[in-house]
Amino acid sequence: MIWAHSLFAAFTDKAVLSSGTGYAWRQQLRITRGSDHLRALANGAGLYVAVGNVGKNGVVYVSAGLPAPTPTP
């Protein structure tokens, strides 16, 4: 999990999630193929970068920002 720009970001092997509070999470990226996996998540220079593999090939996902989830009442 990382904290940047007042936002938590975390990942599993199949999804990237964001939260403004750490309680309510919003899915930002979802990997659907069975052989594809996320391996790491990082933030720097205003970018979020998730890396992983698609079968035997590497893959990089880059986002200029992750929107915070809508607050739950």
C-alpha positions as CSV (number, residue, x, y, z in Angstrom):
1,M,0.0,0.0,0.0
2,I,1.2,3.5,-0.7
3,W,0.1,7.0,0.5
4,A,0.4,9.9,-2.0
5,H,-1.6,13.1,-2.6
6,S,-4.0,12.4,0.3
7,L,-4.9,9.0,-1.2
8,F,-4.1,5.4,-0.2
9,A,-3.5,3.1,-3.2
10,A,-3.2,-0.7,-2.8
11,F,-3.1,-3.7,-5.1
12,T,-3.9,-7.4,-5.2
13,D,-2.7,-9.7,-8.0
14,K,-5.8,-8.8,-10.0
15,A,-6.8,-5.2,-9.0
16,V,-5.6,-1.7,-8.1
17,L,-7.7,0.1,-5.4
18,S,-7.8,3.6,-4.0
19,S,-9.2,5.1,-0.8
20,G,-9.2,8.6,0.7
21,T,-9.8,7.2,4.2
22,G,-8.5,3.7,4.3
23,Y,-12.1,2.4,5.0
24,A,-14.0,2.7,1.7
25,W,-12.1,1.5,-1.4
26,R,-12.7,2.0,-5.1
27,Q,-11.5,-0.4,-7.8
28,Q,-9.4,1.5,-10.3
29,L,-8.0,-1.3,-12.5
30,R,-9.1,-4.9,-12.8
31,I,-7.2,-7.8,-14.5
32,T,-9.5,-10.4,-15.9
33,R,-7.4,-13.0,-17.6
34,G,-6.4,-15.9,-15.4
35,S,-2.7,-15.9,-16.4
36,D,-2.3,-12.1,-15.9
37,H,-1.1,-10.7,-12.5
38,L,0.0,-7.4,-11.0
39,R,3.3,-7.5,-9.1
40,A,4.0,-4.0,-7.8
41,L,2.5,-0.5,-7.4
42,A,4.5,2.8,-7.1
43,N,4.0,6.5,-7.2
44,G,6.3,9.3,-8.2
45,A,6.3,12.5,-10.1
46,G,2.5,12.6,-10.0
47,L,2.1,9.2,-11.7
48,Y,0.9,5.9,-10.4
49,V,2.5,2.9,-12.0
50,A,1.4,-0.7,-11.7
51,V,3.5,-3.5,-13.2
52,G,2.8,-7.1,-13.7
53,N,2.8,-9.9,-16.3
54,V,0.5,-10.9,-19.2
55,G,1.3,-14.6,-19.6
56,K,5.1,-14.6,-20.0
57,N,5.3,-10.9,-21.0
58,G,5.7,-7.9,-18.8
59,V,3.1,-5.1,-18.7
60,V,3.1,-1.6,-17.3
61,Y,-0.1,0.4,-16.4
62,V,0.4,4.2,-15.9
63,S,-2.2,6.7,-14.5
64,A,-1.8,10.4,-14.0
65,G,-4.0,10.1,-10.9
66,L,-6.5,7.9,-9.1
67,P,-9.8,9.4,-8.1
68,A,-10.8,8.9,-4.5
69,P,-13.9,6.9,-3.8
70,T,-17.2,8.7,-3.1
71,P,-17.7,8.9,0.7
72,T,-20.2,6.5,2.2
73,P,-22.8,8.1,4.6
